[in-house]
Amino acid sequence: MNKLQLIFKNLIKCKTPQELIDEGTNSELKKTLNAFDLIILGIGAVVGTGIFTIIGSAIVGSQDGAGAGTAIVISMLLAAIASVFSALSYSEIASMIPVAGSAYTYTYATMGEFMAWMVGWILMLEYAIGNITVASAWTGYFVQFLKGFKHILPAFVVNCPLWLRNDYRTMYELCDKYGWNVHDKMPFLNLPFGIEIPFAINVPAIAIVFVLTLLLIKGVKESTKVATIMVGVNMFIILSFIVVGSFYVQPENWGTSMASFAPNGIEGIFTGAFVIFFAYIGFDAISTAAEETKNPQKDLPIAIMGTLLICTILYVCAALVLTGVVPFDSIDTQAPLAHAMRYIGRFHTGMIQFINFHAGLISVGALCALTSVLLIYQLGTTRILWAMSRDSFLPKSLNKIHPKFKTPHVMTWLSGLVVIICALFMDLNLSAELCNFGTFTSFIIICIAVLILRKTEPNRPRPFKVPFCPYFPIFGILICLALMYYRFSAKATSALYFIVWLIIGIIIYAGYSYNSKRREESEQI
């Protein structure tokens, strides 16, 4: 066997499902989660991003594409359909191979070492970059929340300088938009040779990521308890918005013709589906906690499908009320629900105090929702990196378990630092779209993995099976490919950055991970 053949053999080398299961069984992670805990994690990750942040952009649109308008409901259903086929596939494999690492682990069992590394690298994009998006949005809601205490808190706290609550890219965009002098709005660090570097730091985003990193080190069960409280608060807020807002719906806002219902046609509907898909990472995050689940074969499928069903119903109801209360072109993209309540107050002055109070509650709910999303995304990032380190794709020194809390504390700190550093310069909208490309890719891989395992492991027990296989997994692949192709054909900036991310992943694998795996194998001989 020549060297080239040996390299190719190593690239496609798979771990058997039994090897993965044995590793998970011997894991030092504490098994404390049940189906309810997992559903809470899933809802916390899905609902917060979809309703409190992304829904406004999906309706109105942005510089990168037209919005869906009132047809956002169709976009949501399209995203849900794409998700359900992938969710069924996740449920089958998660119950069959209940091991941490999500799509990374499942790829290792079906497509080999190189594809496993690439999927793990893509999942890093999905979770870590997605966390940056949510952290930036959290800052916006937190600043708005502080303004409600302008008569109590010092002015510096309520109206802190822009450079202390934005990354430097956003600061440049604001200066360009409003014609401000950059040197007046940002401090500059003076380096040798006359070099000046702009300085801006998103302090609230960094602070919340730091606090949640400490919480995750303490333990996943403790983290889930906090997430349960926050999910309970934002579920109450969303349901109250749906109930209260339904009394003020104006059916004509939904459109009197197809042109007014879908003002940007198929393009807008597909763009809306692509954008809203960012919110469906939640059930992927559930599978990353497999090794910390008491009965993963039973609980993981229940949690994955339950999360998808509950969140889709909430999405559609909230979208119908939102677009029924406010004309779609007047919806606020930053805080759509709170803005909708204030919009009602303009025309119902007798209810103004109640409406303003409810709008304030929505801001609190948004903070709780986004905090739970940050917590769960950080959990997902850590567990995927931990699984990759265990397989020697990353240094083994990162794989240590805390002697008291039984959590991967080194990896938790590392993932927290990655988010904190990237939050200094990553653009919110760009990171959201980058995250979407990672999500679509992992969903496609999962559907393919189900098809492969049906052939290679036909007799292995499957507590849950995808119905109508192979048709459902194939439908999931085709829908995700169609939405990805749409964004590539639109020549979105995020599509180019996604390709760059893949190239970087290949370079790291070739320069470190491949050799690291070979060293591990030689030590075991």
C-alpha positions as CSV (number, residue, x, y, z in Angstrom):
1,M,0.0,0.0,0.0
2,N,1.6,3.3,-1.1
3,K,1.5,6.5,1.0
4,L,-1.4,8.0,-1.0
5,Q,-3.5,4.9,-0.5
6,L,-2.7,5.0,3.2
7,I,-3.7,8.6,3.5
8,F,-7.0,7.9,1.7
9,K,-7.7,4.9,4.0
10,N,-7.2,7.1,7.1
11,L,-9.4,9.8,5.7
12,I,-12.4,7.4,5.4
13,K,-11.7,5.4,8.6
14,C,-14.9,5.2,10.7
15,K,-15.6,4.4,14.3
16,T,-18.2,1.7,14.8
17,P,-21.4,2.7,16.6
18,Q,-20.4,0.3,19.3
19,E,-17.1,2.0,19.9
20,L,-18.8,5.3,20.2
21,I,-21.4,3.9,22.6
22,D,-18.7,2.4,24.8
23,E,-16.9,5.7,24.9
24,G,-20.1,7.4,26.0
25,T,-20.9,4.8,28.6
26,N,-17.4,5.3,30.2
27,S,-17.7,9.0,30.1
28,E,-17.1,11.0,33.3
29,L,-19.9,13.4,32.6
30,K,-22.7,13.4,35.1
31,K,-26.0,11.9,33.8
32,T,-28.7,14.2,35.3
33,L,-31.0,15.2,32.4
34,N,-34.5,13.8,31.6
35,A,-36.9,14.4,28.7
36,F,-38.4,17.6,30.3
37,D,-34.9,19.1,30.9
38,L,-34.0,18.4,27.2
39,I,-37.2,20.0,26.0
40,I,-36.5,23.1,28.1
41,L,-33.0,23.3,26.5
42,G,-34.5,22.9,23.0
43,I,-37.3,25.5,23.5
44,G,-34.8,27.9,25.2
45,A,-32.6,27.7,22.1
46,V,-35.3,27.8,19.5
47,V,-38.0,30.3,20.7
48,G,-35.7,33.1,21.8
49,T,-33.9,33.6,18.5
50,G,-37.0,33.1,16.4
51,I,-39.5,35.4,18.0
52,F,-37.5,38.1,19.8
53,T,-34.8,38.7,17.1
54,I,-34.9,37.0,13.7
55,I,-38.6,37.3,13.0
56,G,-38.5,41.1,12.3
57,S,-35.7,40.7,9.8
58,A,-37.4,37.8,8.1
59,I,-40.5,39.9,7.6
60,V,-39.0,43.2,6.6
61,G,-35.8,42.1,4.9
62,S,-32.3,43.5,4.9
63,Q,-29.6,44.8,2.6
64,D,-28.8,41.2,1.6
65,G,-32.4,40.3,0.5
66,A,-36.1,41.1,0.5
67,G,-38.3,40.0,3.4
68,A,-41.3,37.6,3.3
69,G,-43.8,40.3,4.4
70,T,-47.1,38.8,5.7
71,A,-46.1,35.5,4.0
72,I,-43.7,34.9,6.8
73,V,-46.1,32.2,8.0
74,I,-45.3,30.3,4.7
75,S,-41.6,30.8,5.3
76,M,-41.9,29.4,8.8
77,L,-43.8,26.4,7.6
78,L,-41.2,25.8,4.9
79,A,-38.4,26.0,7.5
80,A,-40.4,23.7,9.8
81,I,-40.9,21.2,7.0
82,A,-37.2,21.2,6.3
83,S,-36.5,20.8,10.0
84,V,-39.0,18.0,10.6
85,F,-37.2,15.6,8.2
86,S,-33.9,16.4,9.8
87,A,-35.4,16.2,13.3
88,L,-36.7,12.7,12.5
89,S,-33.2,11.7,11.3
90,Y,-31.6,13.2,14.4
91,S,-34.1,11.3,16.6
92,E,-33.2,7.9,15.0
93,I,-29.4,8.4,15.3
94,A,-29.5,10.0,18.7
95,S,-31.5,7.1,20.1
96,M,-29.2,4.6,18.3
97,I,-25.8,6.3,19.2
98,P,-26.5,8.4,22.4
99,V,-23.1,10.0,22.5
100,A,-22.0,13.7,22.9
101,G,-20.9,15.5,19.8
102,S,-24.1,15.6,17.7
103,A,-23.6,15.5,13.9
104,Y,-19.8,15.3,14.4
105,T,-20.1,11.9,16.2
106,Y,-22.7,10.5,13.8
107,T,-20.5,11.5,10.8
108,Y,-17.6,9.7,12.4
109,A,-19.7,6.5,12.5
110,T,-20.7,6.8,8.8
111,M,-18.4,8.8,6.6
112,G,-15.0,8.6,8.2
113,E,-12.4,10.7,10.0
114,F,-12.0,13.6,7.5
115,M,-15.8,14.2,7.1
116,A,-16.2,14.0,10.9
117,W,-13.6,16.7,11.4
118,M,-15.2,19.0,8.8
119,V,-18.6,18.5,10.3
120,G,-17.2,19.3,13.7
121,W,-15.6,22.4,12.3
122,I,-18.9,23.4,10.7
123,L,-20.7,22.9,14.0
124,M,-18.2,25.3,15.6
125,L,-19.5,27.8,13.0
126,E,-23.1,26.9,13.8
127,Y,-22.8,27.3,17.6
128,A,-19.9,29.6,18.4
129,I,-20.7,32.2,15.7
130,G,-24.4,31.8,16.4
131,N,-23.7,32.7,20.0
132,I,-22.0,35.9,18.9
133,T,-25.2,36.9,17.1
134,V,-27.3,36.3,20.1
135,A,-24.8,38.0,22.5
136,S,-25.0,41.1,20.3
137,A,-28.8,41.1,20.3
138,W,-28.7,40.6,24.0
139,T,-26.8,43.9,24.4
140,G,-29.4,45.8,22.4
141,Y,-32.3,44.6,24.6
142,F,-30.2,45.1,27.8
143,V,-29.5,48.7,26.8
144,Q,-33.2,49.3,26.1
145,F,-34.1,47.7,29.5
146,L,-31.7,50.1,31.3
147,K,-33.4,53.1,29.7
148,G,-36.5,52.2,31.7
149,F,-34.5,53.2,34.9
150,K,-33.3,56.6,33.6
151,H,-34.6,58.3,36.7
152,I,-32.9,55.9,39.0
153,L,-29.6,54.9,37.5
154,P,-26.7,57.3,36.7
155,A,-26.7,58.8,33.2
156,F,-23.4,57.1,32.3
157,V,-25.0,53.7,32.9
158,V,-28.3,54.4,31.1
159,N,-26.6,56.1,28.1
160,C,-23.2,54.6,28.1
161,P,-20.9,55.5,25.2
162,L,-21.5,53.6,22.0
163,W,-18.0,52.2,21.9
164,L,-18.7,50.3,25.1
165,R,-21.7,48.5,23.7
166,N,-20.8,47.8,20.1
167,D,-18.0,46.0,18.2
168,Y,-15.8,48.2,16.1
169,R,-17.3,47.1,12.8
170,T,-20.7,48.2,13.9
171,M,-19.2,51.5,15.2
172,Y,-17.8,52.2,11.7
173,E,-21.2,51.5,10.2
174,L,-22.9,53.8,12.6
175,C,-20.4,56.6,11.9
176,D,-20.8,56.1,8.2
177,K,-24.6,56.1,8.4
178,Y,-24.9,59.2,10.5
179,G,-21.8,61.1,9.2
180,W,-20.0,61.0,12.5
181,N,-16.2,61.5,12.9
182,V,-14.8,58.1,13.9
183,H,-12.2,59.7,16.2
184,D,-15.0,61.5,18.1
185,K,-16.9,58.3,18.7
186,M,-14.2,55.8,19.4
187,P,-10.9,55.8,21.3
188,F,-7.8,54.8,19.3
189,L,-4.8,52.9,20.5
190,N,-1.5,54.5,19.3
191,L,1.0,51.9,18.4
192,P,4.6,52.4,17.1
193,F,5.3,53.6,13.6
194,G,2.2,55.8,13.7
195,I,-0.3,53.0,13.6
196,E,-3.7,53.7,15.1
197,I,-6.1,50.9,16.0
198,P,-9.8,51.7,16.8
199,F,-11.0,50.4,20.1
200,A,-14.6,49.3,20.8
201,I,-15.8,46.6,23.2
202,N,-19.3,45.2,23.6
203,V,-19.1,45.1,27.4
204,P,-22.7,43.7,28.1
205,A,-22.2,40.9,25.6
206,I,-18.8,39.9,27.1
207,A,-20.2,40.1,30.7
208,I,-23.2,37.8,30.0
209,V,-21.0,35.3,28.2
210,F,-18.5,35.3,31.1
211,V,-21.3,34.8,33.7
212,L,-22.9,31.9,31.7
213,T,-19.4,30.3,31.2
214,L,-19.1,30.2,35.0
215,L,-22.5,28.7,35.3
216,L,-21.8,25.9,32.8
217,I,-18.6,25.0,34.7
218,K,-20.7,24.6,37.8
219,G,-22.8,21.9,36.1
220,V,-25.3,21.2,33.3
221,K,-28.1,20.4,35.8
222,E,-27.7,23.8,37.5
223,S,-27.6,25.4,34.1
224,T,-30.8,23.7,33.1
225,K,-32.5,24.9,36.3
226,V,-31.6,28.5,35.3
227,A,-32.8,27.9,31.7
228,T,-36.1,26.5,33.0
229,I,-36.8,29.7,34.9
230,M,-35.9,31.9,31.9
231,V,-37.9,29.7,29.5
232,G,-40.9,29.9,31.8
233,V,-40.7,33.7,31.8
234,N,-40.4,34.1,28.0
235,M,-43.1,31.5,27.3
236,F,-45.5,33.5,29.5
237,I,-44.5,36.7,27.7
238,I,-45.0,35.2,24.3
239,L,-48.3,33.6,25.1
240,S,-49.6,36.9,26.7
241,F,-48.5,38.7,23.5
242,I,-50.5,36.3,21.4
243,V,-53.6,36.5,23.6
244,V,-53.5,40.3,24.1
245,G,-52.4,41.1,20.6
246,S,-55.1,38.9,19.0
247,F,-57.8,41.4,20.2
248,Y,-56.2,44.2,18.1
249,V,-55.5,42.2,14.9
250,Q,-56.6,44.0,11.7
251,P,-57.3,41.3,9.1
252,E,-56.5,43.8,6.2
253,N,-52.9,43.9,7.4
254,W,-52.6,40.3,6.2
255,G,-53.2,41.5,2.7
256,T,-56.3,41.5,0.4
257,S,-54.5,39.8,-2.6
258,M,-51.6,37.5,-3.2
259,A,-49.4,40.5,-4.1
260,S,-50.0,42.2,-0.8
261,F,-49.8,38.9,1.2
262,A,-46.4,38.1,-0.4
263,P,-45.1,41.5,-1.6
264,N,-41.7,40.1,-2.6
265,G,-43.0,36.8,-4.1
266,I,-41.2,33.6,-4.0
267,E,-37.9,35.4,-3.4
268,G,-39.1,36.9,-0.2
269,I,-40.6,33.7,1.0
270,F,-37.3,31.8,0.5
271,T,-35.3,34.6,2.1
272,G,-37.6,34.5,5.1
273,A,-37.3,30.8,5.3
274,F,-33.5,31.0,5.2
275,V,-33.3,33.7,7.8
276,I,-35.8,32.1,10.2
277,F,-34.0,28.8,10.0
278,F,-31.4,30.3,12.3
279,A,-33.8,29.7,15.1
280,Y,-34.1,25.9,14.5
281,I,-30.6,25.0,15.9
282,G,-32.3,24.2,19.2
283,F,-33.1,20.6,18.6
284,D,-29.5,20.0,17.3
285,A,-28.3,21.3,20.7
286,I,-30.4,18.7,22.5
287,S,-28.3,15.9,21.0
288,T,-25.1,17.4,22.2
289,A,-26.2,16.6,25.8
290,A,-26.7,12.9,25.1
291,E,-24.0,11.7,27.5
292,E,-25.6,13.7,30.3
293,T,-29.0,12.3,29.8
294,K,-30.4,9.5,32.1
295,N,-32.3,7.6,29.4
296,P,-31.1,9.0,26.1
297,Q,-32.6,6.2,23.9
298,K,-36.1,7.2,25.0
299,D,-35.7,10.9,26.0
300,L,-33.8,12.3,23.0
301,P,-36.4,11.5,20.4
302,I,-39.2,12.8,22.6
303,A,-37.3,16.0,23.3
304,I,-36.3,16.7,19.7
305,M,-39.8,16.2,18.2
306,G,-41.5,17.9,21.1
307,T,-39.3,21.0,20.8
308,L,-39.9,21.2,17.1
309,L,-43.7,20.9,17.4
310,I,-44.1,23.3,20.3
311,C,-41.9,26.0,18.8
312,T,-43.4,25.8,15.3
313,I,-46.9,26.4,16.8
314,L,-45.6,29.4,18.8
315,Y,-43.8,30.8,15.8
316,V,-46.9,30.7,13.5
317,C,-49.2,32.1,16.2
318,A,-46.8,34.9,17.1
319,A,-46.2,35.7,13.4
320,L,-50.0,35.9,12.6
321,V,-50.6,38.3,15.5
322,L,-47.5,40.4,14.8
323,T,-48.4,40.9,11.1
324,G,-52.1,41.3,12.0
325,V,-51.4,44.1,14.5
326,V,-48.7,46.0,12.6
327,P,-48.4,46.5,8.8
328,F,-45.4,44.4,7.7
329,D,-43.4,47.4,6.4
330,S,-43.7,49.1,9.8
331,I,-42.5,46.2,11.9
332,D,-39.4,47.0,14.0
333,T,-36.5,44.6,13.2
334,Q,-34.7,45.1,16.6
335,A,-37.6,44.5,19.0
336,P,-40.6,43.5,17.0
337,L,-43.0,42.4,19.8
338,A,-42.4,45.3,22.1
339,H,-42.7,47.7,19.2
340,A,-46.0,46.0,18.2
341,M,-47.5,46.7,21.7
342,R,-46.4,50.3,21.5
343,Y,-47.9,50.5,18.0
344,I,-51.3,49.4,19.5
345,G,-50.9,52.1,22.2
346,R,-50.9,54.8,19.5
347,F,-54.5,54.0,18.5
348,H,-55.9,52.9,21.9
349,T,-55.0,55.8,24.2
350,G,-57.3,54.4,26.9
351,M,-55.1,51.4,27.2
352,I,-51.8,53.2,27.0
353,Q,-50.6,52.4,30.6
354,F,-51.4,48.7,30.2
355,I,-49.8,48.6,26.7
356,N,-46.6,50.3,27.9
357,F,-46.4,48.0,30.9
358,H,-46.8,45.0,28.6
359,A,-44.2,46.3,26.2
360,G,-41.8,46.5,29.2
361,L,-42.6,42.9,30.1
362,I,-41.8,41.8,26.6
363,S,-38.3,43.4,26.9
364,V,-37.8,41.4,30.1
365,G,-39.0,38.3,28.4
366,A,-36.6,39.0,25.5
367,L,-33.6,39.2,27.9
368,C,-34.6,35.9,29.5
369,A,-35.1,34.3,26.1
370,L,-31.8,35.4,24.7
371,T,-29.9,34.5,27.9
372,S,-31.3,30.9,27.7
373,V,-30.2,30.8,24.1
374,L,-26.7,31.9,25.0
375,L,-26.5,29.3,27.7
376,I,-27.6,26.5,25.4
377,Y,-25.4,27.5,22.5
378,Q,-22.4,27.7,24.8
379,L,-23.3,24.2,26.1
380,G,-23.4,22.9,22.5
381,T,-20.1,24.4,21.5
382,T,-18.4,23.0,24.6
383,R,-19.7,19.4,24.2
384,I,-18.8,19.3,20.5
385,L,-15.2,20.5,21.1
386,W,-15.0,18.1,24.0
387,A,-15.9,15.2,21.8
388,M,-13.4,16.3,19.1
389,S,-10.7,16.6,21.7
390,R,-11.5,13.1,23.0
391,D,-10.9,11.8,19.5
392,S,-7.5,13.6,19.3
393,F,-8.5,16.1,16.6
394,L,-7.8,18.8,19.2
395,P,-5.2,18.7,22.0
396,K,-6.0,16.1,24.8
397,S,-5.1,18.7,27.4
398,L,-8.4,20.5,26.6
399,N,-10.3,17.3,27.5
400,K,-10.0,17.5,31.3
401,I,-13.1,17.0,33.5
402,H,-13.4,19.2,36.6
403,P,-12.8,16.9,39.7
404,K,-15.8,18.4,41.7
405,F,-18.4,19.5,39.1
406,K,-17.7,16.8,36.5
407,T,-17.8,19.2,33.6
408,P,-15.3,19.9,30.8
409,H,-14.1,23.1,32.5
410,V,-11.0,23.8,30.2
411,M,-13.1,23.4,27.1
412,T,-15.9,25.5,28.6
413,W,-13.4,28.4,29.3
414,L,-12.0,28.0,25.8
415,S,-15.4,28.2,24.0
416,G,-16.3,31.2,26.2
417,L,-13.1,33.0,25.3
418,V,-13.7,32.4,21.5
419,V,-17.1,34.0,21.7
420,I,-15.8,36.9,23.8
421,I,-13.0,37.7,21.4
422,C,-15.1,37.3,18.2
423,A,-17.8,39.5,19.8
424,L,-15.3,42.4,19.5
425,F,-15.5,42.5,15.7
426,M,-18.2,40.1,14.3
427,D,-21.1,41.7,12.5
428,L,-24.5,40.5,13.9
429,N,-26.3,39.9,10.6
430,L,-23.3,38.2,8.9
431,S,-22.8,35.8,11.9
432,A,-26.5,34.8,11.7
433,E,-26.3,33.9,8.1
434,L,-23.0,32.1,8.6
435,C,-24.6,30.1,11.4
436,N,-27.4,29.2,8.9
437,F,-25.0,27.6,6.5
438,G,-23.6,25.5,9.3
439,T,-27.1,24.4,10.3
440,F,-28.1,23.4,6.8
441,T,-24.9,21.5,6.3
442,S,-25.2,19.5,9.5
443,F,-28.9,18.7,8.8
444,I,-27.9,17.3,5.3
445,I,-25.2,15.2,6.9
446,I,-27.6,13.8,9.5
447,C,-30.1,12.7,6.8
448,I,-27.3,11.1,4.8
449,A,-26.0,9.3,7.9
450,V,-29.4,7.7,8.5
451,L,-29.4,6.3,5.0
452,I,-25.8,4.9,5.4
453,L,-26.5,3.3,8.8
454,R,-29.6,1.6,7.4
455,K,-27.3,-0.2,5.0
456,T,-24.2,-0.7,7.2
457,E,-26.0,-1.4,10.5
458,P,-29.4,-2.9,9.6
459,N,-29.7,-5.1,12.7
460,R,-28.6,-2.6,15.3
461,P,-31.5,-1.7,17.7
462,R,-33.2,1.6,16.9
463,P,-35.6,2.8,19.7
464,F,-36.9,5.3,17.2
465,K,-37.0,4.9,13.4
466,V,-37.6,7.5,10.7
467,P,-40.9,6.6,9.0
468,F,-41.0,6.2,5.2
469,C,-37.2,5.8,4.9
470,P,-35.5,6.6,2.5
471,Y,-38.0,9.2,1.3
472,F,-38.1,11.4,4.4
473,P,-34.3,11.8,4.7
474,I,-34.1,12.4,1.0
475,F,-36.7,15.2,1.3
476,G,-34.7,16.8,4.1
477,I,-31.6,16.8,2.0
478,L,-33.3,18.3,-1.0
479,I,-35.0,21.1,0.9
480,C,-31.9,22.1,2.8
481,L,-29.9,22.0,-0.5
482,A,-32.5,24.2,-2.2
483,L,-32.3,26.9,0.5
484,M,-28.5,26.8,0.5
485,Y,-28.4,27.1,-3.3
486,Y,-30.7,30.1,-3.1
487,R,-28.3,32.0,-0.9
488,F,-25.3,31.0,-2.9
489,S,-27.0,32.1,-6.1
490,A,-27.9,35.4,-4.5
491,K,-24.1,35.9,-4.0
492,A,-24.5,36.7,-0.3
493,T,-21.3,37.7,1.6
494,S,-22.0,35.0,4.1
495,A,-21.7,32.3,1.3
496,L,-18.2,33.5,0.5
497,Y,-17.2,33.5,4.2
498,F,-18.7,30.0,4.6
499,I,-16.3,28.7,1.8
500,V,-13.4,30.5,3.5
501,W,-14.3,28.8,6.8
502,L,-14.3,25.4,5.1
503,I,-10.9,26.0,3.6
504,I,-9.5,27.0,7.0
505,G,-10.9,23.8,8.5
506,I,-9.1,21.7,5.8
507,I,-5.8,23.5,6.5
508,I,-6.1,22.8,10.3
509,Y,-6.9,19.2,9.7
510,A,-4.0,18.7,7.3
511,G,-1.6,20.7,9.5
512,Y,-2.5,19.3,13.0
513,S,-5.5,16.9,13.3
514,Y,-4.4,14.3,10.8
515,N,-1.0,13.9,12.4
516,S,-2.5,14.0,15.9
517,K,-4.7,11.0,15.1
518,R,-1.7,9.1,13.7
519,R,0.3,9.7,16.9
520,E,-2.6,8.5,18.9
521,E,-2.9,5.3,16.8
522,S,0.9,4.6,17.1
523,E,0.7,5.0,20.9
524,Q,-2.1,2.4,21.1
525,I,-0.1,-0.2,19.2
